[in-house]
């Protein structure tokens, strides 16, 4: 399973919303425009997945930040601040590198 598929499964509501938006937009397009839009969307997903596979530290950083949020369980009004504080840690690069190395 690809990283993008894993992310899609984490929040299926995003996919339903994107699918609904895409359907609304596509209903206003010609067949050629619809095909071009789908091709562009496929290419963007491919490029994004390629980038993430080339940079495992990005997904690991996100994973560590989510793990931190789940451990701390901040109040709703503090989630963003907690996330920003985690990503602002001076040792973040070291933490991410260590985590990526443990995956290898």
N, C-alpha and C positions, 0 to 999 in steps of 0.2 A: 504494500500500500504506500502510495506517495505521501510526502509531507503535506501537500495541499489537500489530499483526500482526508488525512487525519484531521486537519484543521476544519474542513467542511463538516466532518462528523461531530466535532466539538460544539458547533453552533449551527444546527440545521435550519434555524429560523432565518439566518442570513441568506442561505441558499434559496429558501422559499420566497423571501422578499426580492432577492436579485432575479429569481426566475419570473416572478410576477411583473417586475419592472421591465425585464427583457421582453416578455410577451406583449406588454402594452406598447413598447417601442416598436417591436417587430411588426405589430399589426398595422402600423402606419408606414411601413417600408415596402418598397417594391421587392420582388423576389431576388433580384441581383443585389440590392442593398442589404437585404437580410442575409444572404450568403456571405457578403463581404464583412458584415458585422460579426457573424459567427466565426469566420476565419480570423478576424482581428482578435476576437476574444480568445480563441484557441491559442493563437500565437502569444498573446500576452500571458496567459496561464503557463504556457511552455517556458517562456522567458523567465517568468517569476520563479517557477520551480527549478529551472536550471541555476538561477542566481542563488537560491536558497541551498541547493545541493552543493554549490561551489563555496558557500560561506556558512558552514554548519554553526559557526559562532552566533549568527543572527538568531536562528531558531533556538539555540541553547540559551541565549540571553533572554529571549521571550519566555522560554520554559522556566528558567530560574526566577524571573520576575513573577510569573503566575504562581509558582510554588511558594514564593515569599508571601504573596497576597493571601494565599490559602492558609498558610501557617499563621500569619498575623491576624487575619480576619478583621480588618478594620471596619468601622462603621461606614455606611454607604457614602457619607459626606467626606470621608477621609481616604477613600480608595485611590483616587487620582493622586493625591499628595503622597501616599505611601508608595505608589508605583514610581513616581518621579524621584522620590528619595532613594528608592532602591537603585534606579538607573543612574543616579548621581553618585553612587558610592565610589570612593577613591580606588577601592580594590576590585572594582567590577571586572576590569579586563583580566586580571589575574584569576578571579573566580570563574569567569567564562572559559578561559584557556584551560584551567585545571579540569573543568567539567567536560569540555570537548575532548581533552586528552584521555579522560576516563572512558569515553565512548569508544575510543579507537582500540 
